[in-house]
Amino acid sequence: MSQASSVNDRPDKIGVITHGSLNQGVEMKLDAEESIESIVAGTFVVVQGERYDFFSMITDVTIDAANESILLHPPSREDDLLRRVLQGAGTFATVSLRPMLMMENRANEEYAEVKPVKTVPAHFSAVAKATEEDVARVFGHEANKDDEGRQRYFNVGEPLGMDGIPLCIDLHRFVERSNAVFGKTGTGKTFVTRLLLAGTIKAGRAVNLIFDMHSEYGFGGKKEEGGFVRGLRELFPSKVTIFSLDPKGTRSRTNVLPDFDVYLYADQIEPGDVLPLRDTLNLTATAAESTYALYNHFGKNWLTALLHGDAAEIAERCGAHENAIGALQRKLRVFEGYEFFKTTSPEGKIDVIEALMETLETGKSVVFEFGKYDDLKVYLLVANVITRRIRERYEKLANKHFQTRNDADKPHPLIITIEEAHKFLAPGVAHETPFGKIAREMRKYFVSLLVVDQRPSAIDEEVLSQIGTKIVAQLNDEKDIGAALVGVSGASALRQVLASLDSRQQALLLGHAVPMPVVVRTRSYDEDFFAAMRDDRKPRSFAEAKKDIDRLF
């Protein structure tokens, strides 16, 4: 920020720094003219020190008095004059701030280098509300391009208490690592996820595979207050392909046939695909692990042999426990009642999973609809089978690229979106599922996860530690809040911010794709958003808009 736009020159100065430390944050005394009720936890301010501007977040607000006798004998409600006399002198408000970033305030450049906070501002440093220019300086702007001329930043909403000011995430950094959307039921996780997916598709930063358990992402979904919203296929008809386990249901719901009807064959399923179903199918550990004995004996036909054979005979041939084989057989036979599941593979069958991977390799995103099969056991099995194949394929593609060093061989970065993620990533099974391996190891192979869940505490801690960017809506359970903030510095202050969130359209955004934690009022998934996604005009930067204003006034 140049000297011409220093905090002291602004009309929106709200207080001065009085106390603080590098570890605990700093405290501001609120100016007497400012209403304490206008100070909202999670909003931004800028502290101007002697050398640095400190971009800071409000984490707490307290009221106090210079003399305890004032609190023991407060003025009556009718004595308005005395109340005004005491305000600011006898009584005052203290605002707790967490400095997040610092920038040299005497730099001549429009955008000085943003640095981690290594010191604190001096006593009586002025504090002002952050402006749109401050936010763009720290978080970037949609008009900013990367070295290849591609869109790098995507507007996800506006900082809390800063209406009309766009706040962006760095899409380049977002697709580098696995990410998560956390929040209890009814907080709008699906809408936030749609926003993020739309941003990556529009900017061409990644291809997406969305396991759409409730048919909410492809052709549209229901609003809780009634009505429908557009799906990703409607926003990006040439960039999104629909695969469906329930093609009849897709057609009756949308009057449009999916691009591919999906069939799952028994010989495509491996033991590791069944392990995440252990709790859902109420299998014992012995029964679940018997799948490996079956696979070792029957090979890829293990599941067909199990479903069509005699449990006692199979157990004897495999050296497995008869009761465990019988229980496994009874539980897995439920899949024979589904139209998409086939125990025998016909000659010349179409490998739909191969078609799905080829679609992703061409740069098109895939929405995989489950339709009427919105059953958790179906979701777990099908998602595991497909993701295992994708993991194997991307490892080969990436290794080929590393050998040739040819950009033409470089795979499109892939984001796999899963809901009810804790079922795939629970501590007991995360190390055995393809999703667990992707979260831990697949970053170097250009594959990442977008985890959507209401119970982050049920996800393996090692997986949580690998999540790059988190969008955390309201959570009530202390364990879930703690898990959502794993590995975050200043977690205690952010807990207070999380506790103050509204139940809808507010979230804490933190991690790899943003330079600091920030509370946002997420962008509305409405007609204005749809128009912006379809609009190919270059967005104006803040500097360009400011020039237009200066010309007019």
Sequence and secondary structure as in RCSB ss.txt:
>XXXX:A:sequence
MSQASSVNDRPDKIGVITHGSLNQGVEMKLDAEESIESIVAGTFVVVQGERYDFFSMITDVTIDAANESILLHPP
SREDDLLRRVLQGAGTFATVSLRPMLMMENRANEEYAEVKPVKTVPAHFSAVAKATEEDVARVFGHEANKDDEGR
QRYFNVGEPLGMDGIPLCIDLHRFVERSNAVFGKTGTGKTFVTRLLLAGTIKAGRAVNLIFDMHSEYGFGGKKEE
GGFVRGLRELFPSKVTIFSLDPKGTRSRTNVLPDFDVYLYADQIEPGDVLPLRDTLNLTATAAESTYALYNHFGK
NWLTALLHGDAAEIAERCGAHENAIGALQRKLRVFEGYEFFKTTSPEGKIDVIEALMETLETGKSVVFEFGKYDD
LKVYLLVANVITRRIRERYEKLANKHFQTRNDADKPHPLIITIEEAHKFLAPGVAHETPFGKIAREMRKYFVSLL
VVDQRPSAIDEEVLSQIGTKIVAQLNDEKDIGAALVGVSGASALRQVLASLDSRQQALLLGHAVPMPVVVRTRSY
DEDFFAAMRDDRKPRSFAEAKKDIDRLF
>XXXX:A:secstr
  GGG GGG TTEEEEEEEEETTTEEEEEE TTS GGG  TT EEEEE SSEEEEEEEEEEEEEESSHHHHHS  
 TT HHHHHHHBTTTEEEEEEEEEEEEEETT  SSS   EE  S   TT EEEE  HHHHHHHH  TT B TTS 
B EEEEEEETT TT  EEEEHHHHTTSEEEEE  TTS HHHHHHHHHHHHHHHT  EEEEEETTS SSS EE TT
SSEE  HHHH TTTEEEEES HHHHHHHHSS  SEE  EEGGG  HHHHGGGTTTTT  HHHHHHHHHHHHHHGG
GHHHHHHHS HHHHHHHHT  HHHHHHHHHHHGGGGGSTTEESS  TT   HHHHHHHHHHTT EEEEE TT   
HHHHHHHHHHHHHHHHHHHHHHHHHHHHH  GGG    EEEEEESTHHHH TTTTTTSHHHHHHHHGGGGTEEEE
EEES GGGS HHHHHTEEEEEE     HHHHHHHTTT TTHHHHHHHHHT  SSSEEEEEETTSSS EEEEE   
SHHHHHHHH  S    HHHHHHHHHHH 
